[in-house]
Amino acid sequence: MFHWESTPLTGLSFLGMVIGAVVVLLIALAVVTYAIYFERKFIGWMQLRIGPNRVGPFGLFQSFADILKLLIKEDVIPDKADRIMFLLAPVIAFVPSFMVLAVIPFSSTHVFTAGLNVGVLYYLAISAITILGVVLGGWASNNKYSLIGGMRSAAQMISYEIPLGLSIVGVVLLSGSLNMNVIVAHQAKMWFIIPQIIGFVVFIIAGLAELNRTPFDLPEAESELVAGYHTEYSGFRFAFFMLTEYVYAFALAALATTLFLGGWSGPFLPSWLWFVIKTAAVIFFLFWVRATMPRMRGDQLMSFAWKVLIPVALFNLLLTGGLYLL
Amino acid sequence: MYSQDFIFILLFVVLGLALPMATLAMIGPLLRPKHPTKEKLKTYESGLDPVGDARVRYNVRYYLFALMFLAFDVETVFLYPWAVEYHNLGLYGFTEMLIFLVLLAIGLVYAWRKKVLEWK
């Protein structure tokens, strides 16, 4: 089977890597464009509305129109803002969101994947950098809404990162490796969602909070904080914060697919198609939750992570470890 | 060779930086207007003139949560190598980790009792 680490480094293989990385970037951008379209469309249908239907057939070009609009909008940088930090924050938030896609095994050929032996740890470590971009953006704006939104985002993201990390330990324990390719190979007989059902539930809940999505969208609570940490951002800098959010939605769905739903493995259909189906199902679930759930209360939010999710995740770990011994 | 994987990841860093650089710093300025006025550059505060500075003191609870996060995140990182080697460690590994987790659970219960986890 093809792996980058077993291929000698020549000019040709380097070119192959560049093409692979560019393809992943294009896939990520395409996924984000259509995730936004389908989110609006699905939520529209769930609320008995039509959703976007003006730009192109069925409104299919709506997201392109939005991107174009953001690109030609004036880039307002407030006088009181910390200029350098204000300019840097969206970039600091975006780069890790794209970097984590490097370790996701998209198909049975590993052209688009770095078969890192510390894949899972790499994902958690790199995705944590985004919190820095969010806090920096909130602080540099020198705006009260932004600062409070940024601090809330940070507190929420670090609190829910622990149950997220703990819920994955069960999967690592069962497969005995942090390498995502090995984890997928271990699920040939049975998806890890079955022995790790508690871990999966914790993972999805913590993942929703990491993404700042409903019901955990307090940092962006429109009714009290205008737009949260990106209140002062306009034009394409704002677009990069949105891009980050949706790339993470894609990355997290891909991670859930890889760790719990058997990754690209499946009968009859080609492996990449299985990956697309499973990832799309997880992303659809995220939209569904947004249309269904109300927003949580601030005091419930933090205590839920520490008093419910972390004990449950630790219990799941002990249960998995105990059952593995038997 | 293992280094190929990291070259691949380095390409992701370069591309991830190139996209914002290209759109924000190179293509963007050609497309977007730039007519700053005094009102436009004012800090947004729901249409009113901003009162004071935004960098005020905020709730100390954020600091407590950051400390809790530090302890538990390190715990999580310690759990990964344990989980990878678990099939070789057997009952010994299970007992060792049980002791470790109980110690941290005591910490969590202590914080719980001291009402660190309440958000008021």
HADDOCK unambig.tbl for C-alpha pairs under 7 A between the chains (distance, minus, plus):
assign (segid A and resid 4 and name CA) (segid B and resid 4 and name CA) 5.96 0.50 0.50
assign (segid A and resid 4 and name CA) (segid B and resid 5 and name CA) 6.17 0.50 0.50
assign (segid A and resid 5 and name CA) (segid B and resid 1 and name CA) 4.93 0.50 0.50
assign (segid A and resid 5 and name CA) (segid B and resid 2 and name CA) 5.02 0.50 0.50
assign (segid A and resid 5 and name CA) (segid B and resid 3 and name CA) 6.96 0.50 0.50
assign (segid A and resid 5 and name CA) (segid B and resid 4 and name CA) 5.19 0.50 0.50
assign (segid A and resid 5 and name CA) (segid B and resid 5 and name CA) 5.90 0.50 0.50
assign (segid A and resid 6 and name CA) (segid B and resid 1 and name CA) 6.04 0.50 0.50
assign (segid A and resid 9 and name CA) (segid B and resid 4 and name CA) 6.94 0.50 0.50
assign (segid A and resid 17 and name CA) (segid B and resid 8 and name CA) 6.13 0.50 0.50
assign (segid A and resid 18 and name CA) (segid B and resid 11 and name CA) 6.77 0.50 0.50
assign (segid A and resid 21 and name CA) (segid B and resid 11 and name CA) 6.71 0.50 0.50
assign (segid A and resid 21 and name CA) (segid B and resid 12 and name CA) 6.22 0.50 0.50
assign (segid A and resid 71 and name CA) (segid B and resid 28 and name CA) 6.49 0.50 0.50
assign (segid A and resid 71 and name CA) (segid B and resid 32 and name CA) 6.84 0.50 0.50
assign (segid A and resid 72 and name CA) (segid B and resid 31 and name CA) 5.37 0.50 0.50
assign (segid A and resid 72 and name CA) (segid B and resid 32 and name CA) 4.35 0.50 0.50
assign (segid A and resid 73 and name CA) (segid B and resid 32 and name CA) 5.46 0.50 0.50
assign (segid A and resid 73 and name CA) (segid B and resid 33 and name CA) 6.90 0.50 0.50
assign (segid A and resid 74 and name CA) (segid B and resid 32 and name CA) 5.34 0.50 0.50
assign (segid A and resid 74 and name CA) (segid B and resid 33 and name CA) 5.23 0.50 0.50
assign (segid A and resid 74 and name CA) (segid B and resid 34 and name CA) 5.91 0.50 0.50
assign (segid A and resid 76 and name CA) (segid B and resid 41 and name CA) 6.69 0.50 0.50
assign (segid A and resid 77 and name CA) (segid B and resid 41 and name CA) 6.42 0.50 0.50
assign (segid A and resid 78 and name CA) (segid B and resid 41 and name CA) 4.29 0.50 0.50
assign (segid A and resid 78 and name CA) (segid B and resid 42 and name CA) 5.75 0.50 0.50
assign (segid A and resid 78 and name CA) (segid B and resid 43 and name CA) 5.90 0.50 0.50
assign (segid A and resid 79 and name CA) (segid B and resid 41 and name CA) 5.34 0.50 0.50
assign (segid A and resid 79 and name CA) (segid B and resid 42 and name CA) 6.32 0.50 0.50
assign (segid A and resid 80 and name CA) (segid B and resid 43 and name CA) 6.91 0.50 0.50
assign (segid A and resid 91 and name CA) (segid B and resid 20 and name CA) 6.39 0.50 0.50
assign (segid A and resid 95 and name CA) (segid B and resid 13 and name CA) 6.62 0.50 0.50
assign (segid A and resid 95 and name CA) (segid B and resid 16 and name CA) 4.80 0.50 0.50
assign (segid A and resid 95 and name CA) (segid B and resid 17 and name CA) 6.15 0.50 0.50
assign (segid A and resid 98 and name CA) (segid B and resid 16 and name CA) 6.07 0.50 0.50
assign (segid A and resid 99 and name CA) (segid B and resid 12 and name CA) 5.51 0.50 0.50
assign (segid A and resid 99 and name CA) (segid B and resid 13 and name CA) 6.15 0.50 0.50
assign (segid A and resid 102 and name CA) (segid B and resid 9 and name CA) 6.13 0.50 0.50
assign (segid A and resid 102 and name CA) (segid B and resid 12 and name CA) 6.86 0.50 0.50
assign (segid A and resid 114 and name CA) (segid B and resid 5 and name CA) 4.86 0.50 0.50
assign (segid A and resid 114 and name CA) (segid B and resid 8 and name CA) 6.43 0.50 0.50
assign (segid A and resid 115 and name CA) (segid B and resid 5 and name CA) 6.52 0.50 0.50
assign (segid A and resid 116 and name CA) (segid B and resid 5 and name CA) 6.40 0.50 0.50
assign (segid A and resid 142 and name CA) (segid B and resid 54 and name CA) 5.23 0.50 0.50
assign (segid A and resid 142 and name CA) (segid B and resid 55 and name CA) 6.61 0.50 0.50
assign (segid A and resid 143 and name CA) (segid B and resid 43 and name CA) 6.30 0.50 0.50
assign (segid A and resid 143 and name CA) (segid B and resid 44 and name CA) 6.87 0.50 0.50
assign (segid A and resid 143 and name CA) (segid B and resid 54 and name CA) 5.17 0.50 0.50
assign (segid A and resid 144 and name CA) (segid B and resid 54 and name CA) 4.81 0.50 0.50
assign (segid A and resid 155 and name CA) (segid B and resid 62 and name CA) 6.41 0.50 0.50
assign (segid A and resid 155 and name CA) (segid B and resid 65 and name CA) 6.95 0.50 0.50
assign (segid A and resid 158 and name CA) (segid B and resid 69 and name CA) 6.37 0.50 0.50
assign (segid A and resid 159 and name CA) (segid B and resid 69 and name CA) 6.40 0.50 0.50
assign (segid A and resid 162 and name CA) (segid B and resid 72 and name CA) 6.70 0.50 0.50
assign (segid A and resid 162 and name CA) (segid B and resid 73 and name CA) 5.94 0.50 0.50
assign (segid A and resid 165 and name CA) (segid B and resid 76 and name CA) 6.40 0.50 0.50
assign (segid A and resid 166 and name CA) (segid B and resid 76 and name CA) 6.11 0.50 0.50
assign (segid A and resid 169 and name CA) (segid B and resid 80 and name CA) 6.25 0.50 0.50
assign (segid A and resid 169 and name CA) (segid B and resid 83 and name CA) 6.45 0.50 0.50
assign (segid A and resid 172 and name CA) (segid B and resid 83 and name CA) 5.89 0.50 0.50
assign (segid A and resid 172 and name CA) (segid B and resid 84 and name CA) 6.09 0.50 0.50
assign (segid A and resid 173 and name CA) (segid B and resid 83 and name CA) 4.29 0.50 0.50
assign (segid A and resid 173 and name CA) (segid B and resid 84 and name CA) 5.69 0.50 0.50
assign (segid A and resid 173 and name CA) (segid B and resid 86 and name CA) 6.38 0.50 0.50
assign (segid A and resid 176 and name CA) (segid B and resid 83 and name CA) 6.61 0.50 0.50
assign (segid A and resid 176 and name CA) (segid B and resid 84 and name CA) 4.31 0.50 0.50
assign (segid A and resid 176 and name CA) (segid B and resid 85 and name CA) 6.39 0.50 0.50
assign (segid A and resid 177 and name CA) (segid B and resid 84 and name CA) 5.22 0.50 0.50
assign (segid A and resid 232 and name CA) (segid B and resid 44 and name CA) 6.94 0.50 0.50
assign (segid A and resid 236 and name CA) (segid B and resid 24 and name CA) 6.82 0.50 0.50
assign (segid A and resid 299 and name CA) (segid B and resid 118 and name CA) 6.75 0.50 0.50
assign (segid A and resid 299 and name CA) (segid B and resid 119 and name CA) 4.70 0.50 0.50
assign (segid A and resid 299 and name CA) (segid B and resid 120 and name CA) 6.55 0.50 0.50
assign (segid A and resid 302 and name CA) (segid B and resid 119 and name CA) 6.86 0.50 0.50
assign (segid A and resid 303 and name CA) (segid B and resid 117 and name CA) 5.66 0.50 0.50
assign (segid A and resid 303 and name CA) (segid B and resid 118 and name CA) 6.24 0.50 0.50
assign (segid A and resid 321 and name CA) (segid B and resid 94 and name CA) 6.72 0.50 0.50
assign (segid A and resid 325 and name CA) (segid B and resid 90 and name CA) 6.49 0.50 0.50
assign (segid A and resid 325 and name CA) (segid B and resid 91 and name CA) 6.93 0.50 0.50
